[in-house]
C-alpha cells in the first residue's frame, strides 16, 4: 500500500497506545475494499498497524461518554463529531473479537487521538465479531 | 520505591499538580483519590495491563493484513 501521506492526514496519539506508548503517529486508511473496516497504520519505524471498525456497526446501541480529561486531550469542542474505532483481534479460524472496552477516539478537527479507557465499562474487551 | 506512612486525609504530591490522597482505609483495601491535570491519564494498573495485552494481540503485521480483511469481510457483524 504505497501512497504519499500528507501531514494533515496524520493522527497524533500524544500518549501512544497502551503497549505501544512510543508510537504516536498513525494514519487511517479507509477504502471500499476495506469497508467496513479501517486500517489504523503506524507511521514510524517498527510501529504497529491495526484493523478497526466503528463500534456502532458491532453494537447498534453502543454508547460511551468521554470524560472531561479525555475531551481535553482530544482538544474537542462540544458538539463536534468524533470518530470512534474499535480494534479487532483475529482469533484464528476466521473468528475475530473487537475491543469495545477501550476504543480509539479521534477528533478529525484537531487530528488528535486517544485510546479511551473508562474506569468501568459494560463492554467487553473481546466482544465476538461475527456472532455479536 | 519511595515509601510513605499516611493517615486518612493525608496526601502525597507528585510533580506539578498530581495529588494522591488516602480517603478511607479498610481491612484489606484502601480508597484513594487522585487529582491530576487533564492531560495526565490515570488508570487502575490491571485495567491498563489488560488493554495493553489486547492491543498487543490486535497488531496486524503487513503480510497478514490482506488475509485478515479478506476473512473478516464475509461474516458481517450483526446488523438489522
Backbone of each chain as ProteinMPNN parsed JSONL, in Angstrom:
{"seq_chain_A": "XXXXXXXXXXXXXXXXXXXXXXXXXXXXXXXXXXXXXXXXXXXXXXXXXXXXXXXXXXXXXXXXXXXXXXXXXXXXXXXXXXXXXXXXXXXXXXXXXXXXXXXXXXXXXXXXXXXXXXXXXXXXXXXXXXXX", "coords_chain_A": {"N_chain_A": [[0.855, -1.19, 0.0], [1.244, 1.735, -1.158], [1.476, 5.185, -0.94], [1.477, 8.558, -0.872], [1.783, 10.39, 2.098], [0.088, 13.011, 3.471], [0.725, 15.72, 5.727], [-1.579, 16.55, 7.046], [-3.087, 14.319, 7.221], [-2.258, 12.805, 9.261], [-2.798, 11.282, 12.318], [-2.334, 12.165, 15.624], [-1.464, 10.438, 18.454], [-0.966, 11.407, 21.446], [-0.185, 10.139, 23.784], [0.521, 7.717, 22.854], [-0.435, 4.24, 22.454], [-1.59, 1.943, 24.937], [0.936, -0.354, 25.599], [2.222, 0.345, 23.327], [3.511, 2.785, 23.663], [5.404, 4.513, 22.638], [4.884, 5.04, 20.01], [3.461, 7.425, 18.097], [2.292, 8.445, 15.811], [-0.167, 7.953, 13.446], [-1.948, 6.793, 10.535], [-5.22, 6.73, 9.118], [-6.648, 4.36, 7.141], [-9.128, 4.045, 4.919], [-11.197, 2.434, 2.659], [-13.217, 1.449, -0.177], [-12.566, -1.206, -0.608], [-11.705, -2.104, 1.847], [-13.851, -1.609, 3.468], [-16.313, -2.71, 5.846], [-14.156, -1.98, 7.383], [-11.446, -0.213, 8.931], [-8.126, 0.614, 8.432], [-5.683, 1.108, 10.776], [-2.835, 2.588, 10.681], [0.441, 2.517, 11.737], [3.013, 4.972, 11.532], [5.699, 5.239, 12.074], [9.007, 3.821, 12.178], [8.892, 0.429, 12.827], [6.425, 0.639, 13.977], [3.154, -0.422, 15.093], [0.33, -1.75, 13.217], [-3.236, -1.771, 12.914], [-6.434, -3.391, 12.551], [-9.606, -1.985, 12.405], [-12.949, -1.092, 13.492], [-16.033, 0.731, 13.291], [-17.549, 0.993, 16.351], [-20.324, 1.095, 16.58], [-21.257, -0.324, 14.451], [-20.951, -2.829, 15.293], [-22.316, -3.071, 17.663], [-25.336, -1.794, 17.744], [-26.393, -0.16, 19.677], [-24.31, 0.963, 20.952], [-22.892, 3.03, 23.281], [-20.821, 5.319, 24.784], [-19.598, 7.592, 27.075], [-17.315, 10.256, 26.973], [-14.913, 11.491, 29.316], [-14.212, 14.621, 30.954], [-11.435, 15.034, 31.002], [-10.589, 13.445, 28.907], [-11.794, 14.656, 26.723], [-10.375, 17.004, 26.816], [-7.828, 16.098, 26.182], [-8.238, 15.408, 23.573], [-8.652, 17.826, 22.526], [-11.239, 18.659, 22.039], [-14.239, 20.163, 20.867], [-17.391, 20.71, 22.306], [-20.11, 19.08, 20.808], [-18.995, 18.861, 18.277], [-18.409, 16.302, 15.89], [-16.883, 13.158, 16.718], [-14.593, 10.572, 15.835], [-14.995, 7.15, 16.191], [-13.325, 4.134, 16.813], [-13.006, 0.685, 17.068], [-10.646, -1.733, 18.022], [-9.711, -4.679, 16.283], [-9.143, -8.107, 16.911], [-7.765, -10.83, 15.351], [-8.705, -14.223, 15.761], [-8.111, -16.64, 14.736], [-9.201, -19.345, 12.565], [-11.014, -17.823, 11.12], [-12.384, -16.439, 13.019], [-12.954, -13.542, 15.047], [-12.357, -10.954, 17.465], [-13.604, -7.957, 18.998], [-12.449, -5.017, 20.513], [-14.396, -3.465, 22.512], [-14.24, -2.284, 24.877], [-12.157, -0.47, 25.179], [-12.04, 1.816, 23.104], [-10.55, 3.468, 20.222], [-10.536, 6.966, 19.976], [-10.974, 9.662, 17.888], [-10.367, 12.986, 17.041], [-11.429, 14.586, 14.335], [-11.169, 17.232, 13.764], [-8.893, 18.256, 15.071], [-7.107, 16.308, 14.613], [-6.201, 14.727, 16.649], [-5.748, 11.881, 18.71], [-6.925, 9.387, 21.036], [-6.672, 6.452, 23.084], [-9.46, 5.436, 24.544], [-10.002, 4.759, 27.835], [-12.244, 3.948, 29.889], [-12.946, 4.026, 33.451], [-14.777, 2.113, 34.284], [-16.813, -0.176, 32.463], [-19.534, -1.394, 30.509], [-18.885, -2.913, 28.39], [-17.211, -5.461, 26.455], [-13.789, -6.46, 26.257], [-13.169, -8.33, 24.479], [-15.225, -8.73, 22.52], [-17.205, -10.861, 20.59], [-16.873, -10.859, 17.065], [-18.235, -11.867, 14.729], [-20.488, -13.208, 15.645], [-21.642, -11.584, 17.438]], "CA_chain_A": [[0.0, 0.0, 0.0], [2.083, 2.934, -1.189], [0.586, 6.327, -1.058], [2.147, 9.649, -0.156], [0.956, 10.793, 3.238], [0.161, 14.442, 3.757], [0.794, 15.968, 7.169], [-2.905, 16.698, 7.659], [-3.731, 13.006, 7.347], [-1.635, 12.083, 10.369], [-3.452, 11.404, 13.624], [-1.341, 12.097, 16.693], [-1.849, 9.901, 19.759], [0.107, 12.009, 22.243], [0.266, 9.173, 24.787], [0.625, 6.399, 22.234], [-1.471, 3.31, 22.892], [-1.0, 1.039, 25.929], [1.744, -1.382, 24.955], [2.957, 0.962, 22.209], [3.478, 4.174, 24.103], [6.349, 5.395, 21.947], [4.436, 5.308, 18.636], [2.465, 8.491, 18.247], [1.725, 8.932, 14.545], [-0.908, 6.923, 12.714], [-2.913, 7.235, 9.519], [-6.394, 5.877, 8.984], [-6.86, 4.007, 5.74], [-10.464, 3.501, 4.69], [-11.457, 2.385, 1.218], [-14.306, 0.492, -0.448], [-12.055, -2.575, -0.494], [-11.586, -2.443, 3.26], [-15.102, -1.339, 4.169], [-16.482, -1.638, 6.819], [-13.009, -1.894, 8.284], [-10.482, 0.863, 8.75], [-6.777, 0.234, 8.826], [-5.009, 2.121, 11.59], [-1.477, 2.221, 10.302], [1.514, 3.269, 12.377], [3.884, 5.561, 10.514], [7.112, 5.251, 12.423], [9.748, 2.567, 12.057], [8.531, -0.567, 13.834], [5.119, 0.924, 14.594], [2.137, -1.421, 14.79], [-0.897, -1.4, 12.5], [-4.399, -2.475, 13.448], [-7.682, -3.34, 11.805], [-10.589, -1.443, 13.343], [-14.318, -0.935, 12.976], [-16.924, 1.602, 14.061], [-18.219, 0.113, 17.333], [-21.775, 1.073, 16.389], [-21.573, -1.365, 13.472], [-20.89, -4.097, 16.021], [-23.431, -2.986, 18.613], [-26.065, -0.596, 17.314], [-26.706, 0.692, 20.827], [-23.046, 1.303, 21.624], [-22.788, 4.399, 23.781], [-19.848, 5.527, 25.848], [-19.338, 9.031, 27.079], [-15.967, 10.654, 27.338], [-14.803, 12.351, 30.483], [-13.656, 15.937, 30.648], [-9.997, 14.93, 30.743], [-10.4, 12.867, 27.577], [-12.145, 15.71, 25.771], [-9.257, 17.953, 26.806], [-6.703, 15.503, 25.457], [-8.59, 15.437, 22.149], [-8.898, 19.232, 22.182], [-12.539, 18.544, 21.383], [-15.309, 21.117, 21.167], [-18.67, 20.025, 22.483], [-20.989, 19.136, 19.654], [-18.305, 18.463, 17.036], [-18.365, 14.84, 15.873], [-15.624, 12.446, 16.91], [-14.554, 9.287, 15.145], [-14.76, 6.043, 17.13], [-12.858, 2.916, 16.154], [-12.669, -0.399, 17.998], [-9.605, -2.58, 17.427], [-10.105, -6.071, 16.033], [-8.104, -9.125, 17.07], [-8.081, -12.11, 14.718], [-8.564, -15.323, 16.727], [-7.923, -17.893, 14.013], [-10.401, -19.997, 12.019], [-11.965, -16.825, 10.651], [-13.031, -15.752, 14.144], [-12.272, -12.326, 15.489], [-13.031, -10.24, 18.54], [-13.486, -6.499, 18.93], [-12.267, -4.387, 21.815], [-15.371, -2.391, 22.733], [-13.944, -1.754, 26.21], [-11.224, 0.669, 25.094], [-11.978, 2.21, 21.696], [-9.819, 4.668, 19.83], [-11.394, 8.113, 19.684], [-10.175, 10.613, 17.109], [-11.017, 14.256, 16.736], [-10.998, 14.937, 12.976], [-10.871, 18.664, 13.718], [-7.525, 18.536, 15.519], [-6.308, 15.12, 14.28], [-5.673, 14.147, 17.891], [-6.425, 10.637, 19.046], [-6.634, 8.728, 22.311], [-7.399, 5.216, 23.345], [-10.307, 5.804, 25.682], [-10.065, 3.666, 28.811], [-13.074, 4.364, 31.018], [-12.665, 3.236, 34.65], [-15.695, 0.976, 34.261], [-17.5, -0.233, 31.175], [-20.331, -2.608, 30.333], [-18.486, -3.561, 27.142], [-16.138, -6.454, 26.558], [-12.527, -6.237, 25.555], [-13.1, -9.37, 23.445], [-16.577, -8.939, 22.001], [-17.11, -11.652, 19.348], [-17.251, -10.009, 15.931], [-19.182, -12.424, 13.762], [-21.734, -13.692, 16.241], [-22.129, -10.473, 18.271]], "C_chain_A": [[0.888, 1.236, 0.0], [1.233, 4.114, -1.606], [1.28, 7.409, -0.255], [1.221, 10.162, 0.937], [1.169, 12.278, 3.513], [0.105, 14.643, 5.261], [-0.596, 16.028, 7.794], [-3.677, 15.39, 7.715], [-3.244, 12.254, 8.579], [-2.397, 12.355, 11.66], [-2.375, 11.235, 14.695], [-1.98, 11.57, 17.974], [-0.739, 10.326, 20.725], [0.649, 11.048, 23.302], [0.559, 7.812, 24.165], [-0.57, 5.541, 22.616], [-0.836, 2.406, 23.934], [-0.294, -0.136, 25.232], [2.623, -0.817, 23.849], [3.083, 2.46, 22.463], [4.374, 5.088, 23.276], [5.94, 5.691, 20.501], [3.267, 6.27, 18.672], [1.704, 8.797, 16.965], [1.09, 7.78, 13.773], [-1.696, 7.574, 11.582], [-4.055, 6.229, 9.484], [-6.599, 5.624, 7.5], [-8.24, 3.372, 5.628], [-10.673, 3.512, 3.182], [-12.591, 1.401, 1.0], [-13.834, -0.955, -0.292], [-12.04, -3.027, 0.969], [-12.924, -2.389, 3.988], [-15.783, -2.628, 4.631], [-15.281, -1.45, 7.751], [-12.129, -0.705, 7.932], [-9.137, 0.331, 9.211], [-6.165, 1.399, 9.587], [-3.524, 1.792, 11.485], [-0.462, 3.124, 10.987], [2.498, 3.757, 11.338], [5.361, 5.38, 10.827], [7.708, 3.853, 12.332], [9.353, 1.609, 13.188], [7.158, -0.373, 14.459], [4.094, -0.139, 14.205], [1.031, -0.863, 13.892], [-2.018, -2.277, 13.04], [-5.532, -2.429, 12.439], [-8.764, -2.934, 12.801], [-11.941, -1.286, 12.659], [-15.074, 0.043, 13.874], [-17.688, 0.725, 15.064], [-19.732, 0.057, 17.161], [-22.194, 0.108, 15.28], [-21.568, -2.743, 14.132], [-22.049, -4.18, 17.008], [-24.143, -1.666, 18.324], [-26.307, 0.385, 18.454], [-25.457, 1.155, 21.566], [-23.014, 2.782, 22.008], [-21.763, 4.427, 24.897], [-19.587, 7.017, 25.884], [-17.96, 9.331, 27.635], [-15.998, 11.526, 28.588], [-14.088, 13.64, 30.081], [-12.178, 15.855, 30.271], [-9.737, 14.385, 29.344], [-10.73, 13.891, 26.495], [-11.008, 16.719, 25.67], [-8.09, 17.381, 26.005], [-6.953, 15.477, 23.953], [-8.728, 16.862, 21.631], [-10.242, 19.334, 21.467], [-13.473, 19.658, 21.829], [-16.591, 20.321, 21.328], [-19.486, 20.155, 21.201], [-20.322, 18.773, 18.337], [-18.141, 16.944, 17.028], [-16.949, 14.288, 16.041], [-15.733, 11.108, 16.19], [-14.188, 8.199, 16.157], [-14.351, 4.809, 16.341], [-12.477, 1.887, 17.212], [-11.697, -1.346, 17.301], [-10.061, -4.039, 17.373], [-8.907, -6.99, 16.237], [-8.534, -10.392, 16.35], [-7.812, -13.248, 15.7], [-8.357, -16.661, 16.044], [-9.248, -18.485, 13.566], [-11.461, -18.989, 11.577], [-12.694, -16.097, 11.76], [-12.247, -14.495, 14.489], [-13.054, -11.716, 16.635], [-12.744, -8.745, 18.391], [-13.34, -5.954, 20.345], [-13.216, -3.192, 21.942], [-15.115, -1.692, 24.068], [-13.114, -0.482, 26.14], [-11.055, 1.086, 23.637], [-10.993, 3.351, 21.46], [-10.847, 5.764, 19.559], [-10.515, 9.171, 19.03], [-11.004, 11.858, 16.859], [-10.555, 14.7, 15.353], [-10.634, 16.42, 12.862], [-9.426, 18.972, 14.077], [-6.556, 17.416, 15.129], [-5.545, 14.601, 15.504], [-6.437, 12.863, 18.169], [-6.042, 10.159, 20.433], [-7.184, 7.305, 22.234], [-8.15, 5.459, 24.637], [-10.452, 4.597, 26.609], [-10.915, 4.137, 29.985], [-12.785, 3.482, 32.232], [-13.534, 1.978, 34.704], [-16.429, 1.002, 32.931], [-18.342, -1.487, 31.118], [-19.847, -3.428, 29.137], [-17.261, -4.436, 27.317], [-14.915, -6.038, 25.757], [-12.409, -7.228, 24.407], [-14.509, -9.741, 22.976], [-16.489, -9.736, 20.693], [-17.627, -10.848, 18.155], [-18.371, -10.609, 15.102], [-20.517, -12.78, 14.389], [-22.398, -12.658, 17.129], [-23.075, -10.948, 19.359]], "O_chain_A": [[1.246, 1.732, 1.068], [0.394, 4.031, -2.503], [1.63, 7.203, 0.907], [0.024, 10.344, 0.719], [2.289, 12.73, 3.753], [-0.486, 13.841, 5.984], [-0.782, 15.609, 8.936], [-4.805, 15.358, 8.207], [-3.763, 11.185, 8.903], [-2.61, 13.505, 12.044], [-1.604, 10.276, 14.669], [-2.91, 12.17, 18.512], [0.303, 9.676, 20.806], [1.819, 11.137, 23.676], [0.82, 6.85, 24.887], [-1.599, 6.058, 23.051], [0.357, 2.118, 23.834], [-0.876, -0.813, 24.385], [3.635, -1.411, 23.478], [2.8, 3.284, 21.593], [4.141, 6.295, 23.211], [6.58, 6.506, 19.836], [2.208, 5.958, 19.216], [0.601, 9.342, 17.011], [1.734, 6.77, 13.489], [-2.064, 8.747, 11.656], [-3.88, 5.047, 9.778], [-6.71, 6.558, 6.706], [-8.487, 2.297, 6.175], [-10.359, 4.496, 2.512], [-12.9, 0.603, 1.886], [-14.608, -1.825, 0.107], [-12.328, -4.183, 1.279], [-13.106, -3.051, 5.01], [-15.828, -3.58, 3.852], [-15.405, -0.818, 8.8], [-12.081, -0.258, 6.786], [-9.031, -0.321, 10.251], [-6.134, 2.529, 9.101], [-3.028, 0.855, 12.11], [-0.5, 4.345, 10.835], [2.792, 3.052, 10.373], [6.187, 5.372, 9.914], [7.002, 2.847, 12.402], [9.471, 1.949, 14.365], [6.764, -1.118, 15.357], [4.161, -0.694, 13.108], [0.828, 0.349, 13.821], [-1.785, -3.372, 13.551], [-5.587, -1.545, 11.584], [-8.833, -3.472, 13.906], [-12.059, -1.338, 11.435], [-14.785, 0.163, 15.064], [-18.402, -0.192, 14.658], [-20.36, -0.925, 17.554], [-23.371, -0.242, 15.183], [-22.117, -3.702, 13.59], [-22.679, -5.226, 17.163], [-23.634, -0.583, 18.613], [-26.414, 1.593, 18.242], [-25.543, 1.677, 22.677], [-23.099, 3.663, 21.152], [-21.839, 3.644, 25.844], [-19.377, 7.64, 24.843], [-17.512, 8.744, 28.62], [-16.985, 12.205, 28.869], [-13.456, 13.73, 29.029], [-11.727, 16.521, 29.339], [-8.792, 14.799, 28.673], [-10.038, 13.985, 25.481], [-10.708, 17.227, 24.589], [-7.442, 18.097, 25.242], [-6.016, 15.519, 23.155], [-8.902, 17.076, 20.431], [-10.371, 19.998, 20.438], [-13.499, 20.044, 22.997], [-16.847, 19.377, 20.582], [-19.537, 21.223, 20.592], [-21.004, 18.413, 17.378], [-17.774, 16.357, 18.046], [-15.968, 14.867, 15.575], [-16.827, 10.588, 15.969], [-13.199, 8.315, 16.881], [-14.96, 4.481, 15.322], [-11.72, 2.182, 18.137], [-11.893, -1.714, 16.143], [-10.704, -4.549, 18.291], [-7.798, -6.692, 15.793], [-9.561, -10.976, 16.695], [-6.797, -13.236, 16.396], [-8.419, -17.705, 16.692], [-10.298, -18.164, 14.123], [-12.659, -19.266, 11.65], [-13.53, -15.234, 11.492], [-11.043, -14.405, 14.253], [-14.26, -11.93, 16.765], [-11.777, -8.337, 17.749], [-14.036, -6.39, 21.262], [-12.894, -2.073, 21.542], [-15.696, -0.645, 24.354], [-13.316, 0.456, 26.912], [-10.052, 0.754, 23.004], [-10.65, 4.097, 22.377], [-11.903, 5.507, 18.98], [-9.456, 9.528, 19.546], [-12.183, 11.787, 16.511], [-9.417, 15.143, 15.198], [-9.881, 16.812, 11.971], [-8.801, 19.841, 13.469], [-5.343, 17.55, 15.291], [-4.419, 14.113, 15.406], [-7.634, 12.771, 17.895], [-4.969, 10.484, 20.942], [-8.054, 7.005, 21.416], [-7.549, 5.663, 25.692], [-10.962, 3.55, 26.21], [-10.387, 4.663, 30.965], [-12.418, 2.318, 32.073], [-13.076, 0.914, 35.119], [-16.641, 2.064, 32.346], [-17.93, -2.535, 31.615], [-20.351, -4.526, 28.899], [-16.408, -4.206, 28.174], [-15.007, -5.363, 24.732], [-11.644, -7.006, 23.468], [-14.92, -10.9, 23.03], [-15.773, -9.329, 19.778], [-18.69, -10.231, 18.228], [-19.354, -9.931, 14.804], [-21.56, -12.669, 13.745], [-23.552, -12.812, 17.529], [-23.571, -10.139, 20.142]]}, "seq_chain_B": "XXXXXXXXXXXXXXXXXXXXXXXXXXXXXXXXXXXXXXXXXXXXXXXXXXXXXXXXXXXXXXXXXXXXXXXXXXXXXXXX", "coords_chain_B": {"N_chain_B": [[11.849, 2.454, 45.386], [9.822, 4.948, 46.76], [8.597, 5.107, 50.009], [5.843, 5.856, 52.02], [4.32, 6.667, 55.132], [0.969, 7.249, 55.677], [-1.923, 8.948, 56.944], [-5.555, 8.817, 57.187], [-6.982, 11.163, 54.993], [-4.539, 12.34, 54.615], [-2.097, 13.32, 52.183], [-0.168, 12.904, 49.13], [2.042, 14.645, 47.062], [2.835, 14.68, 43.666], [5.133, 15.809, 41.432], [4.05, 18.492, 39.347], [1.099, 19.251, 40.273], [-0.16, 16.746, 40.651], [-2.004, 14.92, 42.891], [-2.288, 12.558, 45.437], [-4.499, 11.066, 47.538], [-5.348, 9.667, 50.655], [-8.376, 8.263, 51.307], [-9.982, 6.467, 52.674], [-9.563, 3.707, 54.841], [-9.671, 0.295, 54.778], [-10.117, -3.131, 55.894], [-8.642, -4.817, 54.114], [-8.279, -3.155, 51.993], [-7.729, 0.016, 50.421], [-9.037, 3.212, 50.007], [-8.483, 5.538, 47.541], [-7.926, 8.835, 46.426], [-7.324, 10.513, 43.41], [-5.978, 13.4, 42.075], [-5.367, 15.036, 39.131], [-3.763, 16.833, 36.425], [-5.563, 17.597, 33.342], [-4.301, 16.487, 31.1], [-3.008, 14.302, 32.011], [-3.311, 10.9, 32.171], [-5.066, 8.606, 34.191], [-5.148, 5.407, 35.432], [-6.436, 2.267, 36.67], [-4.076, -0.15, 37.475], [-4.42, -2.891, 36.656], [-6.368, -2.735, 34.712], [-5.177, -1.173, 32.762], [-3.073, -2.879, 32.058], [-4.515, -4.973, 30.985], [-5.648, -3.789, 28.715], [-3.314, -3.235, 27.375], [-2.384, -5.819, 26.802], [-4.455, -6.625, 25.12], [-4.142, -4.83, 22.981], [-1.642, -5.607, 22.049], [-2.204, -8.142, 21.088], [-3.829, -7.457, 19.045], [-2.353, -6.442, 17.015], [-1.701, -6.137, 13.598], [0.297, -7.625, 11.357], [1.971, -6.597, 8.334], [1.908, -8.512, 6.307], [-0.166, -10.118, 7.066], [-2.375, -8.55, 6.889], [-3.989, -8.294, 4.496], [-5.069, -10.806, 4.389], [-6.5, -10.918, 6.795], [-8.412, -8.923, 6.371], [-9.722, -9.968, 4.138], [-10.833, -12.292, 5.218], [-12.415, -11.267, 7.233], [-14.294, -9.788, 5.934], [-16.395, -11.299, 5.043], [-18.107, -12.601, 7.225], [-20.266, -10.518, 8.345], [-20.731, -8.179, 11.019], [-23.485, -8.257, 13.346], [-26.378, -6.776, 12.132], [-29.201, -4.862, 11.595]], "CA_chain_B": [[10.492, 2.956, 45.599], [9.6, 5.776, 47.941], [7.524, 4.551, 50.833], [5.361, 6.835, 52.987], [3.2, 6.319, 56.006], [-0.017, 8.316, 55.592], [-3.176, 8.723, 57.66], [-6.713, 9.227, 56.406], [-6.972, 12.574, 54.579], [-3.19, 12.777, 54.249], [-1.901, 13.242, 50.731], [1.18, 12.965, 48.553], [2.075, 15.444, 45.824], [3.833, 14.231, 42.696], [5.383, 16.788, 40.37], [3.267, 19.709, 39.325], [-0.349, 19.131, 40.158], [-0.751, 15.428, 40.884], [-2.16, 14.666, 44.317], [-2.864, 11.258, 45.771], [-4.991, 11.258, 48.898], [-5.954, 8.494, 51.29], [-9.729, 8.654, 51.705], [-10.559, 5.513, 53.63], [-8.749, 2.502, 54.982], [-10.468, -0.849, 55.227], [-9.316, -4.25, 56.381], [-7.623, -5.178, 53.129], [-8.283, -2.258, 50.838], [-7.555, 1.435, 50.719], [-9.681, 4.048, 48.996], [-7.518, 6.576, 47.198], [-8.388, 9.848, 45.475], [-6.229, 11.058, 42.595], [-6.253, 14.633, 41.348], [-4.269, 15.213, 38.175], [-4.117, 17.702, 35.289], [-6.375, 16.926, 32.321], [-3.515, 15.746, 30.107], [-2.43, 13.107, 32.639], [-4.331, 9.864, 32.296], [-4.929, 7.82, 35.426], [-5.866, 4.145, 35.26], [-6.085, 1.14, 37.527], [-2.999, -0.91, 36.846], [-4.826, -4.136, 35.995], [-7.126, -2.39, 33.503], [-4.186, -0.736, 31.783], [-2.362, -4.075, 31.588], [-5.459, -5.731, 30.161], [-5.737, -3.096, 27.425], [-2.026, -3.415, 26.72], [-2.356, -7.174, 26.224], [-5.396, -6.661, 23.988], [-3.521, -4.113, 21.861], [-0.547, -6.419, 21.518], [-2.74, -9.249, 20.299], [-4.575, -6.914, 17.9], [-1.431, -5.954, 15.978], [-1.792, -6.834, 12.318], [1.512, -7.4, 10.57], [1.553, -6.193, 6.993], [1.602, -9.69, 5.496], [-1.428, -10.72, 7.489], [-3.491, -7.616, 6.778], [-4.902, -8.625, 3.408], [-5.736, -12.031, 4.791], [-7.476, -10.579, 7.833], [-9.511, -8.175, 5.757], [-10.471, -10.889, 3.28], [-11.621, -13.212, 6.043], [-13.384, -10.54, 8.043], [-15.334, -9.131, 5.145], [-17.569, -12.143, 4.849], [-19.094, -12.603, 8.316], [-20.533, -9.156, 8.813], [-21.316, -8.08, 12.35], [-24.959, -8.192, 13.395], [-26.884, -5.514, 11.603], [-30.613, -5.122, 11.248]], "C_chain_B": [[10.442, 3.803, 46.867], [8.439, 5.197, 48.728], [7.146, 5.579, 51.9], [4.371, 6.18, 53.927], [2.238, 7.515, 56.01], [-1.233, 7.94, 56.436], [-4.331, 9.135, 56.749], [-6.692, 10.747, 56.239], [-5.572, 13.128, 54.352], [-3.011, 12.56, 52.745], [-0.426, 13.22, 50.378], [1.069, 13.804, 47.291], [3.17, 14.882, 44.924], [3.946, 15.297, 41.616], [4.478, 17.989, 40.506], [1.792, 19.356, 39.173], [-0.936, 17.751, 40.29], [-0.802, 15.184, 42.391], [-2.834, 13.318, 44.522], [-3.226, 11.296, 47.247], [-5.619, 9.971, 49.418], [-7.323, 8.9, 51.831], [-10.281, 7.742, 52.796], [-9.671, 4.289, 53.676], [-9.644, 1.4, 55.513], [-9.544, -1.955, 55.692], [-8.241, -4.666, 55.385], [-7.737, -4.357, 51.85], [-8.185, -0.817, 51.318], [-8.266, 2.219, 49.636], [-8.819, 5.289, 48.792], [-8.166, 7.554, 46.238], [-7.191, 10.417, 44.731], [-6.716, 12.328, 41.916], [-5.073, 14.875, 40.415], [-4.708, 16.169, 37.073], [-4.795, 16.895, 34.187], [-5.531, 16.077, 31.374], [-2.873, 14.491, 30.696], [-3.525, 12.057, 32.772], [-4.013, 8.986, 33.504], [-5.761, 6.551, 35.255], [-5.518, 3.182, 36.381], [-5.077, 0.286, 36.774], [-3.506, -2.117, 36.052], [-5.629, -3.856, 34.728], [-6.149, -1.999, 32.398], [-3.454, -1.95, 31.196], [-3.23, -4.908, 30.656], [-5.567, -5.108, 28.758], [-4.427, -3.282, 26.655], [-1.921, -4.805, 26.077], [-3.274, -7.265, 25.009], [-4.792, -5.965, 22.775], [-2.43, -4.957, 21.223], [-1.096, -7.542, 20.649], [-3.513, -8.752, 19.085], [-3.653, -6.455, 16.777], [-1.538, -6.823, 14.735], [-0.505, -6.594, 11.557], [1.116, -7.279, 9.105], [1.222, -7.391, 6.118], [0.216, -10.239, 5.813], [-2.632, -9.834, 7.187], [-4.5, -7.993, 5.694], [-5.741, -9.835, 3.779], [-6.837, -11.744, 5.812], [-8.686, -9.899, 7.213], [-10.368, -9.107, 4.909], [-11.37, -11.799, 4.112], [-12.717, -12.483, 6.794], [-14.538, -10.008, 7.211], [-16.575, -9.991, 4.995], [-18.526, -12.147, 6.039], [-19.295, -11.197, 8.857], [-21.087, -9.194, 10.236], [-22.837, -7.93, 12.268], [-25.451, -6.797, 13.025], [-28.335, -5.77, 11.264], [-31.096, -4.156, 10.201]], "O_chain_B": [[10.961, 3.41, 47.912], [7.41, 4.839, 48.155], [8.012, 6.109, 52.597], [3.667, 5.243, 53.55], [2.634, 8.642, 56.306], [-1.534, 6.76, 56.618], [-4.123, 9.721, 55.686], [-6.43, 11.501, 57.176], [-5.43, 14.278, 53.936], [-3.684, 11.732, 52.131], [0.44, 13.481, 51.212], [0.102, 13.679, 46.54], [4.291, 14.64, 45.37], [2.959, 15.64, 40.966], [4.173, 18.447, 41.607], [1.304, 19.182, 38.057], [-2.134, 17.588, 40.056], [0.219, 15.233, 43.076], [-3.82, 12.989, 43.863], [-2.371, 11.53, 48.101], [-6.334, 9.279, 48.695], [-7.425, 9.766, 52.699], [-10.958, 8.193, 53.719], [-9.096, 3.885, 52.665], [-10.288, 1.543, 56.553], [-8.343, -1.749, 55.863], [-7.079, -4.846, 55.75], [-7.345, -4.801, 50.771], [-8.514, -0.489, 52.458], [-8.108, 1.914, 48.454], [-8.475, 5.992, 49.742], [-8.884, 7.142, 45.327], [-6.174, 10.761, 45.334], [-7.754, 12.325, 41.254], [-3.923, 14.915, 40.852], [-5.904, 16.301, 36.814], [-4.631, 15.678, 34.1], [-6.002, 15.047, 30.893], [-2.264, 13.705, 29.969], [-4.549, 12.298, 33.411], [-2.857, 8.674, 33.789], [-6.955, 6.627, 34.964], [-4.441, 3.265, 36.972], [-5.224, 0.038, 35.578], [-3.081, -2.344, 34.919], [-5.584, -4.637, 33.778], [-6.276, -2.433, 31.253], [-3.244, -2.032, 29.986], [-2.751, -5.473, 29.673], [-5.576, -5.817, 27.752], [-4.433, -3.464, 25.438], [-1.433, -4.947, 24.956], [-2.934, -7.888, 24.004], [-4.916, -6.46, 21.655], [-2.312, -5.012, 19.999], [-0.53, -7.86, 19.603], [-3.822, -9.536, 18.188], [-4.127, -6.113, 15.694], [-1.476, -8.05, 14.796], [-0.237, -5.464, 11.149], [0.076, -7.783, 8.683], [0.339, -7.299, 5.266], [-0.48, -10.756, 4.939], [-3.772, -10.297, 7.221], [-5.707, -8.012, 5.935], [-6.944, -9.89, 3.524], [-7.953, -12.255, 5.707], [-9.831, -10.253, 7.493], [-11.596, -9.043, 4.956], [-12.522, -12.046, 3.755], [-13.816, -13.009, 6.974], [-15.636, -9.8, 7.727], [-17.681, -9.473, 4.838], [-19.673, -11.729, 5.881], [-18.559, -10.753, 9.738], [-21.814, -10.115, 10.609], [-23.384, -7.525, 11.242], [-24.984, -5.787, 13.552], [-28.658, -6.811, 10.692], [-32.254, -4.222, 9.788]]}, "name": "protein", "num_of_chains": 2, "seq": "XXXXXXXXXXXXXXXXXXXXXXXXXXXXXXXXXXXXXXXXXXXXXXXXXXXXXXXXXXXXXXXXXXXXXXXXXXXXXXXXXXXXXXXXXXXXXXXXXXXXXXXXXXXXXXXXXXXXXXXXXXXXXXXXXXXXXXXXXXXXXXXXXXXXXXXXXXXXXXXXXXXXXXXXXXXXXXXXXXXXXXXXXXXXXXXXXXXXXXXXXXXXXXXXXXXX"}
